[in-house]
Structures are given as structure tokens and as C-alpha cells.
Amino acid sequence: MRRRHALRLLATGLALVVGIGALTAAPAEEAQAERFCDKHPRTLSGTVERISGADRFATAVAISKRHFDAGTCRVYVASGLDFPDALAGAADASGTVVPYPVLLVRPDSIPAVVAAELKRLDPDDIVVLGGTASVSDRVFRQLEGYAETSVMRVGGRDRYDTAVQMFLSVPTSTDRVYIASGQGFPDALAAGSLAGRDYAPLLLTSRYAVPEVVKEHLRQRKPKHIIIVGGTGAVSSAVESTLRSYASESVTRIAGKDRFATAVEVSKQRAQWPAGIAYVASGLAYPDALTATPAAQIHGVSVLLVAPNSIPAVVDQELKRLQPRHIVILGGTGAVSADVERKLQGYLVAP
């Protein structure tokens, strides 16, 4: 048993055995235990910082190194070549008291840079997102060498079933469910930040019909509220009407006119006051925003999206509202150009 496990059990045992009179002592023990699995918030430095690597795999590693200490309790592993199975995983990785890193692999191999990061993180558990077409059994077996306790796979018949499987263990007392398109990545990644904040499931739908596996899960869960993230071009009005049959109180929609504006609407929900920090990633590719979602969760913000060579007007306004003292760019200059990096300097406010 690892020392961090032993300390956590000791803290729990003290609270139970000694009783209410000892509750003032228990938090100190718990804090000592938790630091071994803790998130790794950074001091805001008053700069625009770029976190990137030679490719998407290395960028995910760089994000992990920047935000998560060695000895994390859990690491999520997803395909770096396709997004569907990973979408719900970003929400689950963010939806804990302590967010966890997301690393990317190839379907049949673990890149060397990722293997080195897994060794550094030294996790108790590894959660593989998706079926064998996304992450093969060969990679699964290799991952067993990096986990102290277990490697588990969360995968279903398709992307919709995988998302359902991801959240089967979320308590049914959770009164809300988030819904986003499973046919594109931007809205689902944005929704992951809110779902993580609320410890709520993020389920996926097609544009014109709710998959049967999702309907069945909603029947069993009986949510009071269903929140759609994305416009009618992603999740149609017909789907919204169908979902009204599964929510006892309300079905609402968070959306903008495009992926950039939808991410801004999510940001407004996520950080309802000047946040002091902003995370920015490309709105045209999924890997950087996927792996950055749990990192942004540490600071209570979501990830804003930009074009490779420009900052959309709606994002410009949101950056002014957030009043960041520090801005983090995810990805290299091919994803977010040096010109955009220079423009982002203009949004920094004095500490």
C-alpha cells in the first residue's frame, strides 16, 4: 500500500474512532494525505505563457507537467488520433474534488514522451477512454506497468454508449445532465467544464435523434434539469423537444452563434467574476483543448477557443471581462500563432 493510501485511511480512521471531539484534528491529517494526489495550481505570473510540445502527445505531457505533481491518484488516457471516446472523459477528469491529467496515446503504442510522463506521475489508477479501436489491448497491457493499483477501460459500443458507461457511477441524486453533440468536439469539450464543476454526467447525442442508449440512461437517472450545450446546428430543436420528456423540470440551452461564441457562453457560466487567469486553445482541433480542460478546472475557468491567426470578437469581449493577470496558450504556433500570442498580451491587467 502506498504511503498516500495509508495516510488517507489513517485520517479517516481517526475521525471515526475518536469521534466528534477529534474532528478538528482530522483535517490536518486529511490535508497531509491529500497533497499526494493534489492538483498543482501555479502562481499567476503576469505573462502570456505557452504550453506546447513537438506534437499533440508532447503538448498533453507539457500540460500535465505544468499542472500536476508526481503521485497523482489517477490518469486518464485517450486516443490522440480521434476525439469521440475522449469527450466525456474530459468531463469526468474534471469532475472530481481533485482534477486529473489526460494523456494521449496512439491506438497501438505509447509515445516515449507519454511513457516518461506516466512514470513521473506514478498513478494509482489509469482509466482508458474508449474501446480497442481507440486504445488497443496491447496498449492497455503496457499501461498496467505504470499503475500501482489498476487499469480500467471505459468503452461502449459507440461514442454514445461510452459516454453513458463513463457516468454510470455518478450518483442518481445529481439533478442535472449535460448534453452535447457527439459528432463534433468543440461544444462537448466546453460542456465538460460545466459538467465537471457540477459533478454531473455529460452525455452525447446525434444532431437529429437521441440515441436509444442515452434515452435509457435518462429514464433511469430521472434528471430534473437537462442542459444542452451547443446551437441547433449541433443539437437540433427536435432533439431538444425529445429531451423534454426526460427532464422533470427544465431543458435549457447554452449556445452562441458558433463554437467560439458557445465556448464564451460556457466561460460566463463557469467564471462569473474576473477570474485572474484565462486558458486559450485552437478551436479547430481537439487535442489541446481536451487535455487542458482538467488543468483549467484547477483555476475555476473553462478553455476559450481562438482561430489560428485571429481572436474572434466575442472572445475579445470575454477576455476583457475575465481581466486575466495570466493567460495560458495551449499548443504550438501551428495551433495558435505567434501573432495571436502577441495580441493576447494586450489583455493582461496589472496584479
C-alpha positions, 0 to 999 in steps of 0.5 A, spaced: 500 500 500 502 506 498 504 511 503 498 516 500 493 510 501 495 509 508 495 516 510 488 517 507 485 511 511 489 513 517 485 520 517 479 517 516 480 512 521 481 517 526 475 521 525 471 515 526 474 512 532 475 518 536 469 521 534 466 528 534 471 531 539 477 529 534 474 532 528 478 538 528 484 534 528 482 530 522 483 535 517 490 536 518 491 529 517 486 529 511 490 535 508 497 531 509 494 525 505 491 529 500 497 533 497 499 526 494 494 526 489 493 534 489 492 538 483 498 543 482 495 550 481 501 555 479 502 562 481 499 567 476 505 570 473 503 576 469 505 573 462 502 570 456 505 563 457 505 557 452 504 550 453 506 546 447 510 540 445 513 537 438 506 534 437 499 533 440 502 527 445 508 532 447 503 538 448 498 533 453 505 531 457 507 539 457 500 540 460 500 535 465 507 537 467 505 544 468 499 542 472 500 536 476 505 533 481 508 526 481 503 521 485 497 523 482 491 518 484 489 517 477 490 518 469 486 518 464 488 516 457 485 517 450 486 516 443 490 522 440 488 520 433 480 521 434 476 525 439 469 521 440 471 516 446 475 522 449 469 527 450 466 525 456 472 523 459 474 530 459 468 531 463 469 526 468 477 528 469 474 534 471 469 532 475 472 530 481 474 534 488 481 533 485 482 534 477 486 529 473 491 529 467 489 526 460 494 523 456 494 521 449 496 515 446 496 512 439 491 506 438 497 501 438 503 504 442 505 509 447 509 515 445 516 515 449 514 522 451 507 519 454 511 513 457 516 518 461 510 522 463 506 516 466 512 514 470 513 521 473 506 521 475 506 514 478 498 513 478 494 509 482 489 508 477 489 509 469 482 509 466 482 508 458 477 512 454 474 508 449 474 501 446 480 497 442 479 501 436 481 507 440 486 504 445 488 497 443 489 491 448 496 491 447 496 498 449 492 497 455 497 491 457 503 496 457 499 501 461 498 496 467 506 497 468 505 504 470 499 503 475 500 501 482 493 499 483 489 498 476 487 499 469 480 500 467 477 501 460 471 505 459 468 503 452 461 502 449 459 500 443 459 507 440 461 514 442 454 514 445 454 508 449 461 510 452 459 516 454 453 513 458 458 507 461 463 513 463 457 516 468 454 510 470 457 511 477 455 518 478 450 518 483 442 518 481 441 524 486 445 529 481 439 533 478 442 535 472 445 532 465 449 535 460 448 534 453 452 535 447 453 533 440 457 527 439 459 528 432 463 534 433 468 536 439 468 543 440 461 544 444 462 537 448 469 539 450 466 546 453 460 542 456 465 538 460 467 544 464 460 545 466 459 538 467 465 537 471 464 543 476 457 540 477 459 533 478 454 531 473 454 526 467 455 529 460 452 525 455 452 525 447 447 525 442 446 525 434 444 532 431 437 529 429 435 523 434 437 521 441 440 515 441 436 509 444 442 508 449 442 515 452 434 515 452 435 509 457 440 512 461 435 518 462 429 514 464 433 511 469 437 517 472 430 521 472 434 528 471 430 534 473 434 539 469 437 537 462 442 542 459 444 542 452 450 545 450 451 547 443 446 551 437 441 547 433 446 546 428 449 541 433 443 539 437 437 540 433 430 543 436 427 536 435 432 533 439 431 538 444 423 537 444 425 529 445 429 531 451 423 534 454 420 528 456 426 526 460 427 532 464 422 533 470 423 540 470 427 544 465 431 543 458 435 549 457 440 551 452 447 554 452 449 556 445 452 562 441 452 563 434 458 558 433 463 554 437 467 560 439 461 564 441 458 557 445 465 556 448 464 564 451 457 562 453 460 556 457 466 561 460 460 566 463 457 560 466 463 557 469 467 564 471 462 569 473 467 574 476 474 576 473 477 570 474 485 572 474 487 567 469 484 565 462 486 558 458 486 559 450 486 553 445 485 552 437 478 551 436 479 547 430 482 541 433 481 537 439 487 535 442 489 541 446 483 543 448 481 536 451 487 535 455 487 542 458 480 542 460 482 538 467 488 543 468 483 549 467 478 546 472 484 547 477 483 555 476 475 555 476 475 557 468 473 553 462 478 553 455 476 559 450 477 557 443 481 562 438 482 561 430 489 560 428 491 567 426 485 571 429 481 572 436 474 572 434 470 578 437 466 575 442 472 572 445 475 579 445 469 581 449 470 575 454 477 576 455 476 583 457 471 581 462 475 575 465 481 581 466 486 575 466 493 577 470 495 570 466 493 567 460 495 560 458 496 558 450 495 551 449 499 548 443 504 550 438 504 556 433 501 551 428 495 551 433 495 558 435 500 563 432 505 567 434 501 573 432 495 571 436 500 570 442 502 577 441 495 580 441 493 576 447 498 580 451 494 586 450 489 583 455 493 582 461 491 587 467 496 589 472 496 584 479 
